[in-house]
Structure formats: structure tokens, C-alpha cells
Amino acid sequence: MVFNSFSFLLFFAIVLAVHYLKISWTARKVCLIGFSYLFYMAWNPPFVMLLWISTLVDWQAGKKIYASNRKSKKRLWLVISLVANLGLLGFFKYGNFLLDNFVAVLDLLNVSFHPARPDIILPVGISFYTFQSMSYTIDIYRKNMKPWKSFVDFAMYVTFFPQLVAGPIVRARDFLPQCIEPKKASVRQMQWGLFLLVTGLFEKIVLADTLLAPAADTVYSQASQAGFVDAWAGTLAFSSQIFFDFAGYSTCAIGVAMCLGFILPQNFRFPYGSVGFSDFWRRWHISLSTWLRDYLYIPLGGNRKGVARTQINLLLTMLIGGLWHGAAWRFVVWGGLHGLFLVLERGVRKKFGFVRVDESWVLSILLAGLTYAMVCMTWVFFRAQNFHDAYLILGQMFHFNVSSVLETYDLIMVFVISFILFAWHSAMRKHSFEGIVDRAPVSIRAVCICLMLVCISLVPGDDRAFIYFQF
């Protein structure tokens, strides 16, 4: 079930109606858990068992870690949690990838081994809920929190449907305290939540799927015929598409949760206005970047063990972050490029740290434009179906070729949308979307939401799944 479908709107209406019945808070939480399971089972019912395994294993492991007096026993239960979660993630997401690479290595050694390829289906959202559930036991092991008393609350934390399949990745210490008192959205929260839901659907259905996806699909499906302008237009189209698609999902998730009285963390903060790659990762997929920082980069040593070790930690973290996105070497290269750019940026900042970028808006815009262009180039490996197509697109981006696969109208539309998106993000770097909306007159807000609803209703719509569902 996807947010951009009539079935979800009906489902959400039923959830709201039940949630605001005059029943006990425990009963409402149990209903939310049930609805969350139905939401997930709408995709593939048997895979709900994976949610049950993560929930039961981490619930038990958290209690055992806290109750154990010996460090070795605490560590054992942490390992059990990690093995259970990462084992499921590794099998379902990386099973075929590991087998294919094992066979490739044997071929290099002139060993003939060609087993039957297992028919492994990737459970939607497994990377998200695995990381989320796993962080609970890690936090207890680190003594950052105590085991939660209510199993119902914990089950709802793992399965809460608004962010279950594509984030934001929520920390237990942020979500579980919200389960103590009955949740009921205020009038303002309900209005803001519905506004965010409509905004997210507009980003997904109108901007990502209708205006941008066709251009990106055309260029990347005809990489060998694309020219200089096509390569840049297709890559800019995908850069905008993936933002509107993923940010659209996060916006919908935050809005739906708010209508139920829950607060989810912000996941995007105008990333294409970033000045530098460290700034980009403070603004893009914030819940993942902070997860990788807290549970991988810092435990590896962070920046506390010298320059060389810091560079290795950055590269390793981003390589793993790339692999998290997909079981293909293209994603590893994408993550590696981001890691490399972060390392280079640290070196530049160390040498020219005396330059205050924020004091010059011209320098700030130039550096933001450079960052945006480099981020777009890394997206080539994310979007291309293979390395050959990626190299073709990158080659055309630096080789003037007048051949074209896109119509003039598509080219103009892509460049205009990309320019507006970059300008909007650059202008909003130090502001918040909520603050801008709050300061706007009611009449302007009403017109905006009406226009978005009209646009959503006019486009054909094909219930295209969100891009990050595959991760």
C-alpha cells in the first residue's frame, strides 16, 4: 500500500476514525499495531513475520542486556540482536548479490561453479525497520536508555505504519515516550498534518512522477544515444525526482503521524542548497546520516584518532551507507564518491578554514552550485542500470555532443524545475518550511493547498512506488 493511492486514503480515514473512538489508550495502541500490520501485509502478507522476529528478538535482548551483571553476557545478547537483524537483512537484501560475487571470484580463479539462483524477494522497507529496531538494543547496551516496560509500546515503535517502509528512521528514546499519554492531535496539528500530507503527495505524484520521471527514464534507457544536453537534463531530472519522491514520502509520513498526535523527526532540510558535502549530509536523509554517525562513524573512532584514521572512518561509513541503499557495486561507488568528497572537503577546510563562506553570499552561492553539480554527478551511479550506462552518461556530461533524445519542451521543463529547486533550497538554508507557511496569510495557504489538490486530481497517476521502497 502506498500513500499515493486511493486505497491508502480509505485506509487512513478508517485509522483516524478508530483512533479517535472513545476507547482506552491501550486499545487504541493495539489498533494502531493491527493497522500497521495490515498496511505492511497489503504488499506481501507472509513477510510480516520478519517484523515479528525483529520485535520479539530485540524486546527480549533489551531486557537481558539490562538485567545482566556480566559484560560478556550483555555483549552476547547484543550480538544475538545484531545477528538476528543483520542476518535477515543480509539474506533477503544481499543474498543474491553475495552469491553472484562469489561465483565471479571463482570464475577469476578458473573454478566452474554455477548454482541455481535463489528466488529471494526483497521485503519492502527491511533496511529501515531493521536499523530502527536494532538501535533500541544498542542504546540499552550503551546505557543511553532503559528497557521499555510496555511490550505494546515497543511493538508499535517497530511497526508504526507512517514511517514503517521508508523512514524517517526513528530512535526509540524519541518515539516511546510519546506512547505514555493518550495521543490526540490538536486542531493546529491536524491542519498541519493534512497540509503536509497534501504537500508530500503533490511532490510525489505531480513533480516526481509526472514532470520529472519521464525525462530521467528516457535518458537513462537510451544512454548510448544521449548527447551533452540530454546527459545533464536526465541527471538533473533524476536529482530532482529522487528528492521530491523521497522527501515527499517523508513529508507524508510526518503529516500522517501528526494527524494521529505523534511527532516524527525531520528528514530533509533543503539539501540542494548545501555548501559542501558535510552540509549536504546534515540536510539529506537526516535520520540515516545521524544513524550512521552515531552507530558506525563514532564507534569506529570518528575524528578522535588522527587525520588518517578519520579519513578511513569517513570512507568506510559512506561505503557502508552506499551499500545500505542497494545490493550493487554502483551504490558502493556512489557512497565511496561521497566519502571521497567528504575527505577532500575536510582537507580544504583545514587549509582555508579562515575563509568565512557565510559572510559572502556570492561565494556561498558559487560553492552551493558546485556542491549541487557534484551531488548530481554522483546520482548517475544511483540511477544507471549498470556501470556501462553510468560511464556513457558521465562521458557525455563532459563531451559536447549535439545529439538529443529529449524534446525541447522536456529540456526546458527539467532545467526550469531544477533551477527553481536549487534557488529555493539556497534561499531557505537558514529558514524552516513550517515558519514560512505559518507567516503566510491564510488566504495564500488556502490557495496553495487548493492548487496542489487540483494538480493531483488532474494528473493520470499510476500509483508508482516510492523509489526508496526498494531499499
C-alpha positions as CSV (number, residue, x, y, z in Angstrom):
1,M,0.0,0.0,0.0
2,V,1.4,3.4,-1.0
3,F,0.5,6.9,0.1
4,N,-0.3,7.9,-3.5
5,S,-3.3,5.5,-3.8
6,F,-7.0,5.7,-3.2
7,S,-6.7,2.5,-1.1
8,F,-4.4,4.3,1.3
9,L,-6.7,7.3,1.6
10,L,-9.6,5.0,2.6
11,F,-7.3,3.1,5.0
12,F,-6.2,6.3,6.6
13,A,-9.8,7.5,7.0
14,I,-10.6,4.3,8.8
15,V,-7.5,4.6,11.0
16,L,-8.4,8.1,12.0
17,A,-12.0,7.1,12.8
18,V,-10.9,4.2,15.1
19,H,-8.1,6.2,16.7
20,Y,-10.5,8.9,17.9
21,L,-13.1,6.5,19.2
22,K,-13.8,6.8,23.0
23,I,-11.8,3.7,23.9
24,S,-8.8,3.2,26.2
25,W,-5.4,4.3,25.2
26,T,-4.1,0.7,25.3
27,A,-6.9,-0.4,23.0
28,R,-6.1,2.4,20.6
29,K,-2.4,1.4,20.5
30,V,-3.3,-2.2,19.8
31,C,-5.5,-1.0,17.0
32,L,-2.6,1.1,15.6
33,I,-0.4,-2.0,15.7
34,G,-3.0,-4.0,13.9
35,F,-3.5,-1.4,11.2
36,S,0.3,-1.2,10.8
37,Y,0.5,-4.9,10.2
38,L,-2.4,-4.6,7.6
39,F,-0.5,-1.7,6.0
40,Y,2.6,-3.9,5.6
41,M,0.7,-7.1,4.7
42,A,-1.0,-5.3,1.8
43,W,2.3,-5.7,0.0
44,N,3.2,-9.3,0.9
45,P,1.4,-10.9,3.9
46,P,4.0,-13.6,4.8
47,F,6.8,-11.1,5.3
48,V,5.0,-9.6,8.3
49,M,6.7,-12.5,10.2
50,L,10.0,-10.6,9.7
51,L,8.6,-7.7,11.7
52,W,7.5,-10.2,14.4
53,I,11.0,-11.6,14.6
54,S,12.7,-8.2,14.9
55,T,10.2,-7.1,17.5
56,L,10.5,-10.3,19.7
57,V,14.2,-10.7,19.5
58,D,15.0,-7.0,20.3
59,W,12.5,-6.8,23.0
60,Q,14.0,-9.9,24.7
61,A,17.6,-8.8,24.0
62,G,17.0,-5.4,25.5
63,K,15.7,-6.8,28.8
64,K,18.5,-9.4,29.0
65,I,21.2,-6.8,28.3
66,Y,19.9,-4.5,31.1
67,A,19.4,-7.3,33.6
68,S,22.8,-8.9,33.0
69,N,25.6,-8.2,35.5
70,R,28.4,-9.5,33.4
71,K,29.7,-7.6,30.4
72,S,30.2,-10.8,28.5
73,K,26.6,-11.7,28.8
74,K,25.5,-8.2,27.8
75,R,27.7,-8.5,24.8
76,L,26.3,-11.9,23.9
77,W,22.7,-10.6,23.9
78,L,23.7,-7.6,21.8
79,V,25.4,-10.0,19.3
80,I,22.2,-12.0,19.2
81,S,20.2,-8.9,18.4
82,L,22.7,-7.8,15.7
83,V,23.0,-11.2,14.2
84,A,19.2,-11.7,14.0
85,N,18.6,-8.3,12.4
86,L,21.6,-8.1,10.1
87,G,21.2,-11.8,9.3
88,L,17.7,-11.2,8.0
89,L,18.8,-8.1,6.2
90,G,21.8,-9.9,4.7
91,F,19.9,-12.9,3.5
92,F,17.0,-11.1,1.9
93,K,18.8,-8.0,0.6
94,Y,22.3,-9.2,-0.1
95,G,21.9,-13.0,-0.7
96,N,21.8,-12.8,-4.5
97,F,24.5,-10.1,-4.5
98,L,26.9,-12.2,-2.4
99,L,26.3,-15.3,-4.4
100,D,26.9,-13.5,-7.7
101,N,30.1,-12.1,-6.5
102,F,31.3,-15.4,-5.0
103,V,30.7,-17.0,-8.4
104,A,32.5,-14.2,-10.2
105,V,35.6,-14.6,-7.9
106,L,35.6,-18.4,-8.6
107,D,35.4,-17.6,-12.4
108,L,38.6,-15.5,-12.0
109,L,40.3,-18.5,-10.4
110,N,39.1,-20.7,-13.3
111,V,36.8,-22.6,-11.0
112,S,33.5,-23.5,-12.6
113,F,30.6,-23.1,-10.2
114,H,27.2,-22.1,-11.4
115,P,24.5,-22.8,-8.8
116,A,20.8,-22.2,-9.3
117,R,20.0,-18.6,-8.5
118,P,17.7,-18.5,-5.4
119,D,14.4,-16.7,-5.8
120,I,14.8,-14.2,-3.0
121,I,12.2,-11.4,-2.7
122,L,13.4,-8.2,-1.1
123,P,10.9,-7.3,1.7
124,V,9.9,-3.7,1.4
125,G,11.4,-1.4,3.9
126,I,13.6,-4.0,5.6
127,S,16.6,-1.7,5.8
128,F,14.6,1.0,7.6
129,Y,12.8,-1.1,10.3
130,T,15.9,-3.3,10.8
131,F,18.1,-0.2,11.6
132,Q,15.3,1.3,13.8
133,S,14.7,-1.9,15.9
134,M,18.4,-2.6,16.2
135,S,19.2,0.8,17.6
136,Y,17.0,0.0,20.6
137,T,19.2,-2.8,21.9
138,I,22.4,-0.8,21.1
139,D,21.1,2.2,23.1
140,I,20.4,-0.1,26.1
141,Y,23.8,-1.7,25.8
142,R,25.4,1.8,25.8
143,K,23.2,2.7,28.8
144,N,21.6,5.5,26.8
145,M,18.2,4.2,27.8
146,K,16.5,1.5,29.9
147,P,14.3,-1.3,28.5
148,W,10.7,-0.1,28.0
149,K,8.1,-1.5,30.3
150,S,5.3,-1.9,27.8
151,F,5.6,-4.5,25.0
152,V,2.6,-2.9,23.3
153,D,4.5,0.4,23.0
154,F,7.6,-1.3,21.7
155,A,5.7,-3.3,19.1
156,M,4.1,0.0,17.9
157,Y,7.5,1.6,17.8
158,V,8.8,-1.1,15.4
159,T,5.7,-1.3,13.2
160,F,4.3,2.3,13.2
161,F,2.9,2.4,9.7
162,P,3.5,6.0,8.6
163,Q,7.3,5.6,8.6
164,L,7.5,1.8,8.5
165,V,8.7,1.2,5.0
166,A,10.8,4.3,4.1
167,G,11.5,6.2,7.2
168,P,12.3,8.5,8.8
169,I,14.3,6.1,10.9
170,V,13.1,6.9,14.4
171,R,15.0,6.4,17.7
172,A,13.3,4.5,20.5
173,R,14.1,7.2,23.0
174,D,12.3,9.7,20.9
175,F,9.2,7.7,20.0
176,L,8.5,5.5,23.0
177,P,7.9,8.4,25.5
178,Q,5.1,9.6,23.1
179,C,3.3,6.3,23.9
180,I,2.8,7.0,27.6
181,E,0.0,9.5,27.4
182,P,-3.0,9.3,25.0
183,K,-2.3,11.0,21.8
184,K,-4.8,13.3,20.1
185,A,-3.9,15.8,17.5
186,S,-4.8,19.4,18.3
187,V,-6.7,21.4,15.7
188,R,-3.4,23.0,14.5
189,Q,-1.7,19.6,14.4
190,M,-4.5,18.1,12.3
191,Q,-4.4,21.1,9.9
192,W,-0.7,21.0,9.6
193,G,-0.6,17.2,9.3
194,L,-3.2,17.2,6.4
195,F,-1.3,20.1,4.8
196,L,2.0,18.1,4.9
197,L,0.2,15.0,3.5
198,V,-1.2,17.0,0.5
199,T,2.3,18.6,0.0
200,G,4.0,15.3,0.1
201,L,1.5,13.8,-2.4
202,F,2.0,16.8,-4.7
203,E,5.8,16.4,-4.6
204,K,5.5,12.7,-5.4
205,I,2.6,12.5,-7.9
206,V,2.9,15.8,-9.8
207,L,6.6,16.8,-9.6
208,A,8.5,13.4,-9.2
209,D,6.3,11.0,-11.2
210,T,4.6,13.2,-13.8
211,L,7.0,16.0,-14.7
212,L,10.5,14.6,-13.9
213,A,10.5,10.8,-14.1
214,P,9.7,10.5,-17.9
215,A,12.8,12.6,-18.8
216,A,15.1,10.7,-16.5
217,D,13.7,7.4,-17.7
218,T,14.1,8.4,-21.3
219,V,17.8,9.5,-21.0
220,Y,18.9,6.5,-18.8
221,S,17.1,4.0,-21.0
222,Q,18.9,5.4,-24.1
223,A,22.3,6.2,-22.6
224,S,24.2,5.3,-25.7
225,Q,22.2,7.9,-27.8
226,A,22.1,10.7,-25.2
227,G,24.0,13.9,-26.0
228,F,25.6,16.5,-23.8
229,V,22.4,18.4,-23.0
230,D,20.5,15.1,-22.6
231,A,23.0,13.8,-20.1
232,W,22.8,16.8,-17.9
233,A,19.0,17.1,-18.3
234,G,18.4,13.5,-17.4
235,T,20.7,13.6,-14.4
236,L,19.1,16.9,-13.2
237,A,15.7,15.4,-13.7
238,F,16.6,12.3,-11.6
239,S,18.2,14.5,-9.0
240,S,15.0,16.5,-8.6
241,Q,12.9,13.4,-9.0
242,I,14.6,11.5,-6.1
243,F,14.3,14.5,-3.9
244,F,10.6,15.1,-4.5
245,D,10.0,11.3,-4.3
246,F,11.8,10.7,-1.0
247,A,11.1,14.0,0.6
248,G,7.5,13.6,-0.5
249,Y,7.3,10.2,1.3
250,S,8.9,11.7,4.5
251,T,6.5,14.7,4.4
252,C,3.5,12.4,4.0
253,A,4.8,10.2,6.9
254,I,5.3,13.1,9.2
255,G,1.9,14.5,8.3
256,V,0.0,11.2,8.8
257,A,1.8,10.7,12.2
258,M,0.9,14.2,13.2
259,C,-2.8,13.7,12.4
260,L,-2.6,10.8,15.0
261,G,-0.9,13.0,17.5
262,F,2.7,11.7,17.0
263,I,5.8,13.7,16.1
264,L,8.4,12.2,13.7
265,P,11.8,13.8,13.1
266,Q,12.5,16.0,10.1
267,N,14.3,14.0,7.4
268,F,15.2,16.7,4.8
269,R,16.3,20.3,5.3
270,F,16.7,21.9,1.8
271,P,19.7,19.7,0.8
272,Y,20.3,21.1,-2.6
273,G,21.2,24.4,-1.1
274,S,24.1,22.8,0.8
275,V,27.5,24.4,0.9
276,G,29.8,21.3,0.9
277,F,29.2,17.6,1.3
278,S,29.2,17.6,5.1
279,D,26.5,20.2,5.0
280,F,24.6,18.1,2.4
281,W,24.6,15.1,4.8
282,R,23.3,17.3,7.6
283,R,20.3,18.0,5.3
284,W,19.7,14.9,3.2
285,H,18.1,11.8,4.7
286,I,18.9,13.1,8.1
287,S,17.7,10.1,10.1
288,L,20.0,7.8,8.2
289,S,23.1,10.1,8.2
290,T,22.7,10.6,12.0
291,W,22.2,6.8,12.5
292,L,25.4,6.1,10.6
293,R,27.2,8.8,12.6
294,D,26.1,7.6,16.0
295,Y,26.2,3.8,15.4
296,L,29.1,3.4,12.9
297,Y,31.3,6.5,12.4
298,I,31.7,7.4,16.1
299,P,32.2,3.8,17.3
300,L,34.9,3.4,14.6
301,G,36.7,6.3,16.3
302,G,35.2,9.3,14.5
303,N,37.7,12.1,14.2
304,R,39.4,11.3,17.5
305,K,42.3,9.2,16.3
306,G,44.2,11.3,13.9
307,V,43.8,12.5,10.3
308,A,44.4,9.3,8.5
309,R,42.0,7.3,10.8
310,T,39.4,10.0,10.4
311,Q,39.6,9.7,6.6
312,I,39.3,5.9,6.7
313,N,36.3,6.2,9.1
314,L,34.6,8.6,6.7
315,L,35.2,6.4,3.7
316,L,34.2,3.2,5.4
317,T,31.0,4.8,6.8
318,M,30.0,6.2,3.4
319,L,30.8,2.9,1.6
320,I,28.5,1.1,4.0
321,G,25.9,3.8,3.6
322,G,26.1,3.3,-0.1
323,L,25.7,-0.5,0.2
324,W,22.8,0.1,2.6
325,H,20.9,1.7,-0.4
326,G,21.2,-1.3,-2.7
327,A,22.9,-4.6,-3.3
328,A,25.0,-3.5,-6.2
329,W,28.5,-2.1,-6.7
330,R,27.0,1.0,-8.2
331,F,25.7,2.0,-4.8
332,V,29.1,1.3,-3.2
333,V,30.7,3.6,-5.8
334,W,28.1,6.2,-5.1
335,G,28.8,6.0,-1.3
336,G,32.5,5.9,-2.0
337,L,32.4,9.1,-4.0
338,H,30.5,10.9,-1.2
339,G,33.1,9.6,1.2
340,L,36.0,10.8,-1.0
341,F,34.4,14.3,-1.4
342,L,34.0,14.5,2.4
343,V,37.6,13.6,2.9
344,L,38.7,16.2,0.3
345,E,36.4,18.8,1.9
346,R,38.0,18.3,5.3
347,G,41.4,18.9,3.8
348,V,40.2,22.1,2.1
349,R,38.6,23.4,5.2
350,K,41.8,22.7,7.2
351,K,43.8,24.7,4.7
352,F,41.3,27.5,4.1
353,G,39.4,27.5,7.4
354,F,39.9,31.2,7.8
355,V,37.5,31.9,4.9
356,R,34.0,32.6,6.2
357,V,31.7,31.4,3.5
358,D,28.5,32.7,5.1
359,E,29.9,36.3,5.1
360,S,29.8,36.4,1.2
361,W,26.6,35.4,-0.4
362,V,28.3,35.3,-3.8
363,L,30.9,32.7,-2.6
364,S,28.1,30.8,-0.7
365,I,26.0,30.5,-3.9
366,L,29.0,29.5,-6.0
367,L,30.0,26.8,-3.6
368,A,26.4,25.7,-3.3
369,G,26.2,25.4,-7.1
370,L,29.5,23.4,-7.2
371,T,28.2,21.1,-4.4
372,Y,24.9,20.7,-6.3
373,A,26.6,19.8,-9.6
374,M,28.9,17.3,-7.8
375,V,26.0,15.7,-6.0
376,C,24.1,15.4,-9.3
377,M,27.1,13.6,-10.9
378,T,27.1,11.1,-8.1
379,W,23.5,10.4,-8.7
380,V,24.5,8.9,-12.1
381,F,25.7,5.7,-10.4
382,F,22.5,5.7,-8.4
383,R,20.2,5.9,-11.4
384,A,22.0,4.0,-14.1
385,Q,21.2,0.3,-14.5
386,N,24.9,-0.7,-14.9
387,F,28.4,0.8,-14.9
388,H,28.4,0.9,-18.7
389,D,25.4,3.2,-18.9
390,A,26.9,5.3,-16.0
391,Y,30.1,5.8,-17.8
392,L,28.3,6.7,-21.0
393,I,26.2,9.4,-19.2
394,L,29.2,10.8,-17.3
395,G,31.2,10.9,-20.5
396,Q,28.5,12.8,-22.4
397,M,28.3,15.3,-19.4
398,F,31.9,16.3,-20.3
399,H,31.8,15.9,-24.1
400,F,29.8,18.3,-26.2
401,N,27.6,16.2,-28.4
402,V,24.5,17.8,-30.1
403,S,22.5,14.5,-30.5
404,S,19.3,14.5,-28.5
405,V,16.7,12.1,-27.2
406,L,14.6,14.6,-25.3
407,E,12.1,17.0,-26.8
408,T,12.7,20.8,-26.4
409,Y,9.7,21.0,-24.0
410,D,11.1,18.3,-21.7
411,L,14.5,20.0,-21.7
412,I,13.1,23.4,-20.8
413,M,10.8,21.9,-18.1
414,V,13.7,20.0,-16.5
415,F,16.1,22.9,-16.4
416,V,13.4,25.3,-15.1
417,I,12.3,22.9,-12.3
418,S,16.0,22.2,-11.4
419,F,16.9,25.9,-11.3
420,I,13.8,26.7,-9.1
421,L,14.6,23.8,-6.8
422,F,18.2,24.9,-6.4
423,A,17.2,28.6,-5.9
424,W,14.5,27.7,-3.3
425,H,16.8,25.5,-1.3
426,S,19.6,28.0,-1.4
427,A,17.2,30.8,-0.2
428,M,15.8,28.6,2.6
429,R,19.1,27.3,4.0
430,K,18.6,29.2,7.3
431,H,14.9,29.0,7.5
432,S,12.2,26.4,8.1
433,F,9.3,25.4,5.9
434,E,6.9,25.5,8.8
435,G,8.0,29.0,9.7
436,I,7.4,30.2,6.1
437,V,3.9,28.6,6.0
438,D,3.0,30.0,9.4
439,R,3.8,33.5,8.3
440,A,1.9,33.3,5.1
441,P,-1.7,34.7,5.1
442,V,-4.5,32.1,5.5
443,S,-5.8,33.0,2.0
444,I,-2.4,32.2,0.4
445,R,-2.2,28.9,2.2
446,A,-5.8,28.0,1.1
447,V,-5.0,28.8,-2.5
448,C,-1.8,26.8,-2.4
449,I,-3.5,23.7,-1.0
450,C,-6.3,24.0,-3.5
451,L,-3.9,24.3,-6.4
452,M,-2.0,21.2,-5.2
453,L,-5.2,19.2,-4.9
454,V,-6.3,20.3,-8.4
455,C,-2.9,19.3,-9.8
456,I,-3.0,15.9,-8.0
457,S,-6.5,15.2,-9.3
458,L,-5.7,16.2,-12.9
459,V,-2.6,14.1,-13.5
460,P,-3.2,10.5,-14.6
461,G,-1.3,8.9,-11.7
462,D,-0.1,5.3,-11.8
463,D,0.4,4.5,-8.1
464,R,4.2,4.3,-8.9
465,A,6.0,3.1,-5.8
466,F,8.3,5.4,-3.9
467,I,12.0,5.0,-5.0
468,Y,13.2,4.2,-1.5
469,F,10.8,1.3,-1.1
470,Q,13.5,-0.8,-2.9
471,F,15.9,-0.1,0.0
